[in-house]
């Protein structure tokens, strides 16, 4: 009898875990990130599309564009049982995961990205790196985030890699804000 009750309790806890909203990466059709974001807003799905500003020179003028920091991805926060609400959005191909199940991203990574971009740090897409010196940001708006250090034009940059989606972004940082892992 105790075993049955324990199994029922464990099953109840497992279903509660699935009910907790988590951040997932939604893979989108090419150049559909903003359209998907608008549709998610209409459907009241919490989402995040990190953008960066790029200046492009056209024939007759310079244009400032807001482009996705992680092209092809929109981050959504929802319970796993609600994933159909996202998958029905035109332009969404799938939620990133393994064996047919979506994999959640660490909440801390998304929150750090949000805070960093809101504080005005300059970020731009960067090729995904899996080797190099890993560091942790110990102070500032990106505190707690881990990444790989680079130098570019006499400035120190931190490459933040999201392993799940194989994408990365580079942000300028101060050397004093970093510590070795």
HELIX and SHEET records of a PDB file:
HELIX    1   1 UNK A    2  UNK A   19  1                                  18    
HELIX    2   2 UNK A   33  UNK A   42  1                                  10    
HELIX    3   3 UNK A   80  UNK A   82  5                                   3    
HELIX    4   4 UNK A   83  UNK A   87  1                                   5    
HELIX    5   5 UNK A  107  UNK A  118  1                                  12    
HELIX    6   6 UNK A  163  UNK A  165  5                                   3    
HELIX    7   7 UNK A  175  UNK A  177  5                                   3    
SHEET    1   A 4 UNK A  46  UNK A  48  0                                        
SHEET    2   A 4 UNK A  73  UNK A  78 -1                                        
SHEET    3   A 4 UNK A  22  UNK A  28 -1                                        
SHEET    4   A 4 UNK A  92  UNK A  95 -1                                        
SHEET    1   B 2 UNK A  51  UNK A  57  0                                        
SHEET    2   B 2 UNK A  62  UNK A  68 -1                                        
SHEET    1   C 2 UNK A  97  UNK A  98  0                                        
SHEET    2   C 2 UNK A 101  UNK A 102 -1                                        
SHEET    1   D 6 UNK A 123  UNK A 126  0                                        
SHEET    2   D 6 UNK A 167  UNK A 172 -1                                        
SHEET    3   D 6 UNK A 155  UNK A 162 -1                                        
SHEET    4   D 6 UNK A 146  UNK A 152 -1                                        
SHEET    5   D 6 UNK A 134  UNK A 137 -1                                        
SHEET    6   D 6 UNK A 178  UNK A 180 -1                                        
END                                                                             
